[in-house]
C-alpha cells in the first residue's frame, strides 16, 4: 500500500534545509559562537599565523618608529578605533590585516613588528612588516624614507629568529609552511613615484615602468619563497585613479576617476597575474594566489548606494592624507565615516574594509590549500 504525503506545508522548511546544505558544502564561512565570521578549513588544514608585507593599506603602525613624514599616529586618525586612539593605521579604525586575522580566528588586531610592546606570544599568530609609502619599485620607499620590501624581508628574518629562539624550530617550520603570507603593494609606485615625480618618467614609458614594477614584485615573491614561505597571496592594485586625491589631481574639473592611473593599475595587474602563473610552475610546493581587489573596490565605488565615493571623510576629502589630515581638519571632517568609502583622500574607511575584506577573502581562500 502506498501512502500519499503532503509536502506542500513543509516546502519552506525543505528549501531552508537545501540552502543550509549548500552553505555547509560550498562556503568556507560560518557564523561563530561569538557572532563573528570565521573561516572553516577542510581536511584538518590550519593557519597558525598571518604575515603581512606592503604599504599603508596594511601598515598597523610600523612607520611610527621611522624617521619619515609618512605617519598618521595623530588625530583624527583612529577616531573610530578602540578608545579613539591613533595607532599609526592609515584609517579611522581597523585595516584589512586586522579583519583578515580575525577572519582566520587568529586575533582581533594584527600588530606592527616594530612595536616595542610586542610580546613573544604575539609572534606566533603573526605580525605586519608593512610600511606606509612603500612599493615594489625600490625608489618609491627611498623617496619618503620608509621600509622597502627588502627591508621588510630582513625584518621577517629577524622575526623568524625570535620565533625560533622563543618557541623552537618546529614552531618556525609550522609558520613557514602553513601561515598565510600576504603582499599588498604597488599603488604608491603608480600614484606617487611615476605620476607625481619626474624620476621614472624621464626614463620609462608606462609599459616599461609596469614591467619594472612586476619584475620587482616577482623578485620579492621568489625571495620570500626562498626564506621558506609557501602560501603567498599577492593583492592586485586597486582602481587607484578613483581614490579622491587622484580624482583631484588627474580627474579634471569634474573630479572623475583618473583614467591613466586606472589603466596603469590594470596593466600591472594583468602582468602580475601572468607572472604568478609562471612562478607557480617554477616554485615547487608553493601556493601563489592572485587576490583581486580592483574589481570589488571599483564595484563599491561605482555603486555606492548609501556611501559617499568621490571624496574622503577627513577635511575636504579631496587632498588631505597623512600629515595633511590632522586635528586642524576636524571641523571640516564628516561626522560619520561609516557613510564614506574613503577615510582620507587615499585610504578607504574602516567601513569599506569591513565590507570588502571578507568578500575578497572568500573568493580566493581555497587557492591557498
Secondary structure, 3 states (H helix, E strand, C coil): CCCCCCCHHHHHHHHHHHHHHHHHHHCCEEECCCCCEEECCCCCCCCCCEEEEECHHHCCCHHHHCCCCCCCCCCCCCCCCHHHCCCCCCCCCCCHHHHHHHHCCCCCCCCECCCCCCCHHHHCCCCECCCCCCCCCHHHHHHHCCCCHHHHHHHHHHHHHHHHHHHCHHHHHHHHHHCEEEEECCHHHHHHHHCCCCCCCCCCCHHHHHHHHHHHHHHHHHHHHHHCCCEEEEECCCCHHHCHHHHHHHCCCCCCCCHHHHHHHHHHHHHHHHHHHHHHHHCCCCEEEEECCHHHHHHHHHCCCCCEEEEECCCCCCCCCHHHCCHHHCCCCCCCHHHEEECCCCCECHHHHHHHHHHHHHHHHHHHC
